Amino acid sequence: MNASMLQFLFRLAKALAAQFGPNCEIVIHDLHSHDPESSIVAIENGHVSGRKVGDGPSQVVLEALAEGT
């Protein structure tokens, strides 16, 4: 993913978090990363789950990847 796309996604995550409030966690993953266990590249309202940048995907993301969706 190129830098301009990532910047767009970072801004989108901030906007969505502002729109839906502090109880809505927004997470951007880099699923092409060399270390899938640290795929989170941006997170808004991480206090909801306690996750932070550098953490890995949730079980839902892992299941979707395994299904190829």
C-alpha positions in Angstrom: 0.0 0.0 0.0 1.4 3.4 -0.9 1.9 6.3 1.4 -0.9 8.4 0.0 -3.4 5.6 0.4 -2.3 5.1 4.0 -2.6 8.8 4.7 -6.1 8.8 3.3 -7.0 5.8 5.5 -5.6 7.5 8.6 -7.7 10.6 7.9 -10.8 8.4 7.2 -10.3 6.5 10.5 -10.1 9.8 12.4 -13.2 11.1 10.7 -15.2 7.9 11.4 -14.2 7.9 15.0 -15.2 11.5 15.4 -18.6 10.8 13.7 -19.4 7.7 15.7 -17.9 8.7 19.1 -15.5 7.4 21.6 -17.0 3.9 21.9 -16.4 3.1 18.2 -13.0 1.6 17.6 -11.6 2.1 14.1 -8.6 -0.1 13.1 -6.4 0.1 10.0 -4.5 -3.1 9.2 -1.6 -3.6 6.8 -2.3 -7.2 5.9 0.6 -7.3 3.5 3.0 -6.7 6.3 5.9 -9.0 6.8 4.7 -9.7 10.4 1.0 -10.4 10.4 1.0 -10.5 14.2 1.7 -6.7 14.2 -0.6 -5.6 11.4 -2.3 -2.6 13.1 -0.9 0.6 11.6 -3.5 3.0 12.9 -6.2 2.8 15.6 -8.7 5.3 16.9 -10.4 4.8 20.2 -8.1 1.9 21.0 -9.3 2.1 24.6 -12.4 0.1 23.5 -10.3 -3.1 23.1 -7.0 -2.0 24.6 -5.2 -2.6 21.3 -2.6 -0.2 19.9 -0.5 0.3 16.8 1.8 -2.7 16.3 -0.7 -5.2 17.8 -2.1 -8.0 15.7 -5.5 -8.6 14.1 -8.6 -9.7 16.0 -10.1 -13.2 15.6 -12.6 -11.8 13.2 -9.9 -10.6 10.8 -8.0 -13.9 11.1 -11.2 -15.9 10.3 -11.9 -13.6 7.3 -8.3 -14.1 6.0 -8.6 -17.9 6.4 -11.8 -17.8 4.4 -10.2 -15.7 1.7 -12.7 -12.8 2.1 
